[in-house]
Each structure stands twice: as structure tokens, then as C-alpha cells.
């Protein structure tokens, strides 16, 4: 069915606007909008003789002819199948009817502009099996050009007799559509599992050739805790959109399935997407922080932390971040903890923030590495991994002098760690190269002037080495009666020193 070409921007009416129409108010004029559909009204059961306006500009009105079954209505992205007949006048014979022998029901994806705007607007208000009559203005029908196939003259309003036969839930689980789900069998509940829920499921995996390489269907359902990496990440994400007893086909990119390396044991080639046929048998709610004791929360956080480290080591950054986030969720609130838990809790919080810093390092998001490292430092200022992460991230951001200070400290704490020693060697070489250019006058301004981003990132850096250097600068400043700033190779620093020798350390907490 061809869609109309129109410059008008139509939208579904809001609940308040619908009430105004029903109550007979005259002032229900709606301004133009760039959005075609701003809401998804449902349950518009009305007397058969009453027209209900469901779109701006009165472009679509609906009259209920036959009630549908159930309570659900299709949403944007669902694949729906409808029968419809087109009349030029309400009581005329149809000029087009999908029920005729030459035609078949129309199937289209709601909101994708595969059908005329009137169907995209009306179908989300209908239940399965519902029949409705639509009065449609040209702007929501076939526009000024009309439709030769459907025998609709140019700029003609139409009446549509529409029956919603069925729909299949089809949606992009991720924004980039790297996990795409098509519901094959509807579930029988309204709730869906979330993070930490224990799910029982059957699933099989197929490669692009269609060959099934793994299946659980010959045995008992498998158990998987969402967020713990028992099953591929794409399956975990899809389960969070499924109801009990629902069955769906889930297509996952390699990243959300078995990774770019594939799986030799299962016979999945490197970098290949995988199609899963999954059935959610049942699920139960997982542990929640508000109903656990301090001891239980510490124990659970330890397990989450270890799982997160395993996921991080395997390069599964999303799964690792989820586990570290769970640790923070369970331990950030003081409720339920006693004084005996304090040290262990601080250590776990530090490790969780360091884990998130590791995730961001893997994703090369250096600004977030700095952020998470600084959060970790609030719980353990002497942790060498904090200094190492800060040093590497600042080096990548071009803040060479600050990077050197952090890496100097990391080497003092871990003098035999080859990664730490190598990082310090790299930053020293970069500083030497920069200083050589300064001497020859070839320095790039971007290498000698601190950037706005860098100043925000390093503000509040108050490691012991910085404090010692700042103290020396303070003495000089006090003697001259002015203020001073730490300067390395002539660069402006983010640590301010006042005339009375007090040092501002930004937003970091004092020891």
C-alpha cells in the first residue's frame, strides 16, 4: 500500500485532547508538530454511533464497529496484519477491498511509513480482532495526488473499514539494531525479568547458513541469571523484553553473541552474527539490597565483583560494567551496615570503580577513566592502580606532566610491575620529545597549553608528589607576597596556591 506524500506533520491526540473532544468542547485545535505520533492511546471503546478524533487537524476520526479481544495493543515497530476496505463515501460500496479474491491482507510495521499515515495512527489504538471505521482527510490518506491503484481521486477524503487481524512483536532491542527481536509466540504475563532475575529458558543458536550449532531443547531448561554472563549478552538483553512463555527469534551481532573471535567448540566463525530461537519458561526475582543484611550484601558484592573481573578479562565490557554497577548499587547506601563492615565495604567500592575504569580503558574513553579513578581514590588513596589508571589516561589526553606525577607514584608502589614501568617510560619519552621541541621553537601550541578538558580532568589532583611540589611553590609565593601555581615545563597547573599557603584541591575529599 503506497503511502501519501505530504508536508503536514500529524500526531495522535493526547489523553486530555481526547477528553475535550468527548465532552463536546469546541476549542480542540491542535498546533502543528514535527512529530508524527506523540502518544499511544489505547482502550478507545466507544458507542458505535460516536466518532472519536484520534489525530491532530481532525485528520483521522475513528468509530468502533466491533470490539477486539484482550487488553494489549500493538506498539511502534510491531509487524501488524490488517484487512481494510476503502470507500469514498461512508455508505458507498468499496472502491478497494483486501478481502476480495485478488487481494491479500496488508502487513506492515507500525510507525515505519510503510502504509498511509491513517493506519500508522489508528492501528496502535486497536485490540486484536477489533474492527473500526476511519474517516480520513487527504493529509492522512493519499495526499493531493490520490492513488490510482486504490481508485482514490486526487485530494480526496476516504472512509476505511479496518480489521486488526494479528501482530507480531518486532523491535530493536539495542539502539543500533545489533540485537533484533521478533516475537513468534506471545507470552501470558505482563511483567518481564530484569537484572539479577533468575530465568529458566530453552534456546538454540543458528549460524548464517541456518545450521543449528547449539540447543537445549532435548533436556531441561537452563538457568541463567541476567547480568552474570551465563548466556550471550544479546540473549540477556532480549530476555528483559520478554514475558513468561514468550518465544522469539533474536538476531545478534557478533559483539552481542560470541564475540569477534567466534566459538570454535560450537563451530561459530569469527565475527559472524548468530540467530537464537529462545523461549522464556519462567523467572524469579533476584536479590535486592533493601531486603538483605550487611553481611549478605558484602558477600553478594564480592561475587559480583569477581564475575565482573572475569567479564572484563574476556573483553565483555557491557557485562562487566553491569556487574560493577551492581556492586555500587548494593554498597553505596549505608543502610544495613555495621562498623565492622566499613573497611571491606570501602575496599569493594574502590575495586568496583577501578573495574569501571578498566572497562573505559578497554573502550578507550580516557575522560571516563579519569572520572572512575578519582571516584576509586575517595575510598583508597594509596591504591597503586588508581595512580596507574590516572597516569595512563592523562598521558592519552596529552596531560604529560600530570601523567608523570601519577606514574611516578605508581612505580614507587609497584616497582617490579612491567606495565607500570613501561607506562612511565613512555610518558618520560613524550615529555623529552616535547621539551626538545620547545628548545628548538617547534612546539605545537596544543602540547604546551593546557586544554579546557585537561584542566577539568586534572583539577583536584592532590597526590603526595603534587602536594610536595605545591608546598615548595607556596613558600616562594608567600615570600613574594603573591600567589603561585605549580608549574612544570612552564605549563599552567590546575592546583591553586593562595598567599597564606593553603592549597585548593578541587572536589576531592581530604584524607
N, C-alpha and C positions, 0 to 999 in steps of 0.2 A: 504494500500500500504506500503510495507516494506521500511524502509529507508536504505541507504547504510552505511556500517561501514567503515569509512576512517579516517586516521590520518591527512589528509590535512585540513587546515583551509581556507575556501573560503570566499570571501566577494564580495558584489556588488561594481561595479566600481563607482568612484566619477564622478561628472559632468565634471571636467577637463579631466579626463581619457577618458570619453565617447567622448568628443570633439576631443581628439587626435586620437581616433580610426576613427571617422567620417572623419577627414581631411586627413587620409591616412598616418599618421606619423608611422614610424616603431618602434620607441622606446617607446612602451607602456607596457613594462614589469613591473609587479607589485610585490612587495615583499610579502612573506607570512605574514599572520596576524593571531592573535589568535581570532579575531572577525569574525564570520561568515558573518554578514551583518553590514556594517558601514554606509549605507545610504539607502535612499528610493527613487530612481529615478522614475520620472513619465513623462508622455507625450512623450513616445518614438516612436510616429508615424513616420514611415519611408517608403520609397518606398518598394513595395512588394519584389523586387529583391535584396534588400540590407540586409546583415546580420549585426547585431549590437552586439558587445561584451558587456555583462552586468555583467560579473563576472571575478575575478582575474584568472590568469593562462589560460585565454581563455576557461575556463571550461564550460561556458554556453554562447551560442550565440542565438540571437532572430531575427526572421523575421516576420514582421506583415503581416497577411493574411486578416483579416477583422477588421475594426475599431470598437471600442466599443462606448457606449453612455455615455454622461455626462462628467464630469471632475474629479470625485473622483476615487481614487484607494484604495484598502484595505491596512491596516497597520498591523504591527505585533500584534498578539493577536486576530485578526478578524477570525471568522469562515467562510471559503470560500467553495464553491462547484464548481467543475470543471468537464468537460468531457475531456478525453485525449486518444490518441492512440499512441502506441509505434511502431516504425519501426527501423529496423537495418540499412537500407539504406534510403536515402531521398525519393526515388520513389518506394520503395518496398510496398507490402501490409502489413497492421499492423499485428504484432505478438500478440498484446493485444489491446483491444478497449473497453472502458467503455460504448460505445454506443450499444454494442451487447446485445442481449436478456438476456444473462446470467449475465451481469454485471450492475452496477448502477453507477451514478456519485460519484466521490470521494469528501468527505467533511473532511476538516482538519483545524486546527488552524495554521495560518501563524507564522512561527518562532518557533514552538514548536517541530520540528523534528518529526512530525507525518507522513511526506511524505519525498520523496527524496530531497536532497538539491536543485536540479534544480527548483522544484516547489516553495520551500520557497523563492528562489531568484527571479524567473520570475514573479510570481503572483502579488507581490506588484508594478510591473511596468504596470499592465494591468487594463483597464477600464471594467466596466460591459458589458458583451456581446462580448468582444474582443476575437479574435481568432489569435493565433500565433504559428509559428513553432519554436521549440527549437532544437539546435544541442548541445548535452550534452556529455561531456567527462566522463569516468567511475568514476572519483573522485566525480562528482556531480550527478552520477546516482546510479548504484547498486554496485559500487566498484569492487574489484578483484574477489568476489565470484559470481557476477551475480545474477539472480533471476529466479528460476525455475517456479514460478507461472506466471511471466510475459514473460517467454520464452526468457530471455536475457542471452547470454553466459557470462562466466567469463570475466572480464576486457574489456567489450565491450562498445564502444560509442553507443549512441542511438539518434534517432530523435523523438521528442514528438510533436504531434499536439494537442494543448491545447486551450480549450474554457472556459473562466471565466463566469460561469452561474450567480452566485449571491454571496453575502456575508452578514453576519450578524456581526454587530459590537459587539464584546465581549471583555471586558477589565477589569482589576483590577483597580478600582478607587483609592484604597489605596495600599501602598507597600506590606502590609501583606495580601492582598486579603480579608480583613474583609468587604469590600464593593465591590461587583462584579456586573457589569452591562452587560446585554445582550440586544442589540437594537432589537426591534420587528418590528418597522416601522421607516424608515428613515425620518429625518427632511428635511425641504425645504429651509434652510438658511445656511450661512457659519459661522455666529457669534454665540457665546454662552454666557450665563449670567455669571456674576462674582459677587464678594462680593458686597453687598448693592443693587444689582439689585432686582426689584420687579417682581416676577414671578406669573403668573396665571397657575394653574395646576389642573389636576384631578389625584387622586391616591387612591389606595385601599391597605390595608395591609392584608396579609395572614400569618397564623402561619404554623408550620411544617406539621400539619395534612392536610393543604390545605384549611382550613376554612377561609373565609373572615370575619375579625373582624371589619373592618372599610372601608368605601367607600364614596367618594364624587361624584360619577358618576350620582346620581339621581338629583343633584342640580346644581347650578352654580359652575364654577371653583373657587377654593380657592386661596387667595393671600398669598404669603409668601415672606418676604424679606430675601435674603440669608445672613446668619450671625447673625440673630436675634433670632434664636431658635424657630420659629413658627412651624417648622416641624422637624422630627428627623434629626440628624446630617448626617447620611448616605444619606438621600434624598438630603440634601443641597449639599453635595459633588458630588452626581451623577448629579444633575441639572447643575452643572458647566461644565459637559462634553456633554450636550445635545443641540440639535438645536431646533428651533421653529417647533412645530408639531411633534417632535420625540416622539415615545413611546418605553418604555424599561421596562424590568424586572430587579429589583435591589434587590439583596440579601444582607442583612446587619447583621453583628454580633449583639449580644445584646448590646454591648457597643455603637454601632453606630445607634441603633434603640431606644428601650425604657429602656435601662439600665439593670443591673443585677437584679434589683427588679421587672422588668416586668411592667405590667399595668393591675390592677385588673378590672378597668372600661371596658377596651376593651377585657379583657379575654386573655391577653398575659402572659404566665407563666414566672416566674422569670428565667433569664439567657437564654431565648430562642432567636434564630435568627428570623428575620422577612423578608418575601419576599414582596416587593412593586411592584405593577403594576402602573407605573407613565407615564402620558402624559403631556408634556410641551406645553401649549396652546399658551402662549405669554410671553414676558418680556420687561421691560423698564429699562433704565439705572438709577441707583440711584444717590444720591447727590455726588458731587466731590468737594474736598477742593478748587480747583483753581477757581471755579465759585460761591463761597459763601462769604458773608461778615463776618467780625469778630463776630458780634452778632449771625449770623446763625450758624457759626462753633461752638461757645460756646454752643448754645442751642442743636445742634446735638450731640456734645460730651457728654453733660450731660445725654441725653437719652441713648447713647451707654454705658456710664459708669454704669448707673442703670441696664441696661439689662445684662451687664457683671457680675455685682454683683449677680444678680438673678441666672444666669447660674452657677456661682461659688458655690453658696449656694446649688444648686441642684446637684453638683458634675459633671457638664458637662464642663470639663476642656478645651477641644478644642474650644467649642463655646465661653466660657468666654475669653479665650486668644485672639480669633478673635475680640471680641468687645473692649477689652482693647487696642489691636493693632490699631483699627480704631481711638480711641481717640488720640493715639500718632501720627497717620498719619495726622489727621486734625489739631492738635495743635502745632506740632513741628516746623513748618515753621512760621516765623514772619509775612509773607505776609497777609495783610487784617486786622491786629490787631492794635488797638489804645492803648494808655497808660491806658485808663480806663479798659481794658481787662486784664492787667498784672497779678493782684492778682488772679483773677478767673482762668486764664489760668494756672498759676503755681500750684494752688490747684488741678485742674483736672489732670495735668500731674503727679503730685505726687500720686494721687489716682490711676491712670492707672498703674503706675509702682508698686504700692503696690498690685494692683489687680493681676498683673503678678506674683508677689512674692507669693501671695496666691495660684495661680494655681500651681506654682512649689512646694509649701509646700504640696499641695494635691497629687502631683506626687512624693513627697519625693526626689526632686532634690535640695539638700541643697546648692550646689555651686551656682545654678542659683537664689535661694532665696537671697543669699548674694548679688549677682550682681544686681538684681532688687531693693533690698532695698537700696543699695548705690545710684542707679540712683534716687530713690524717695527722698533720703536725699538731693540731689542737689537742690530740689525745696522747701523742708520744713525740716529744720534741727531739729526742735523741735517736730516733729510728733512722738508720743509715739509708734505708730505701726511700725515705722521704727526700733526703738530700740528693740522692742519685736521680730520682724521677724529676725533681725540680731542675737539677743541673742539665739533664738531657733535654728537657722540654725548652728551657730558656736558651740553650745553645741552638736548637732548631728554630727558635723565634728570633735569633740574632742578638740576644742579650748576652754577649760573650763574657763580660766581666762578672755579672751576677751568676752566670752559669759556672764560672771558675770557682767562685766562693763556695757554692753548694757542693761542687765536685771535690774541692779540696777537703771539705769536711767529710764527705763520703769516703774518701780514700783513707783519711785518718782512722775512721771507724772500721773500714774493710780493706786493709792494705794489701791483702792477698787475692781480692776479687778481681779477676781479669777484666770483666765487663766495666767495672768502676774505674780501674786504672786506665783502660783504653779510652773511656769517655773523657777523662781528664786530659789525656794526651791529645785527643782531637781538639778540645777547646783551647789548649795551650798553643797548638799549632795554628789554629784560626786567629787567635789573638796576635801571635807573632807575625802572621801574614798581614793582618790589619795594620799593626803598628809600623810594619815596613812600608806600607803604602802611605801612611801618614808622613813618614820621613821623606819619602820621595814626592809627596804632594799629589799622589794619585788616589787618595782615599775617596771612596764613594760617600756622599752625604748620608746615605741610608745606613752606613756602617758606623758613622761617628756620632750621629744624633739619635738620641733615644726616641723611639716612636711612642705615640699615644698609647697603642696597645701594650707595648712593652712596659710603659710606666705603670699602667693599671695592673699588669700582671705581677710586677715585682714589688709594688708598693706594699710595705709591711714586712719585707724580708728582714728578719731580725735574728739570723743565726749568730752564734757566738763570734764567728770570724768578722761578721759585719759590725757587731757591737764593739769589738776591739778597735776596728779601724775607725768607727764613728767616734769613739772616745778620744782618739788622738786628734781627730778633726775638731772636736768640741773644745779641747784645750787651746788650740790655735785660735778658734773663734772667740773664746772668752777673753783671750789676751788682747785681741784687736778690737773688742767691744762690739763686734758684729755677729752675724750668723754665718754658718758654714754648711756645706753639703759634702758628703763623701764623694770623692772624685777619683775615678780610675781611668787613666789614659785621657784625662781631660773631659770625660763624659759626665753629663748631668745625672745625678742619682735621684732615687725616689725616697731616700731617708732624710728627713729634715732635721737639722740640729739648731736649737734656739740658743740665745745668748746665755741662758742660765745653765746650758749643758744638758737639758732634758731632751730625750730622743723620742720622736713620734714614730711609732711602728705600725701605722695604718690600722687595719681592722683585726690584726692578730691578737689573740688573747695573751696576756702576760703569763710567764711561767708561775 
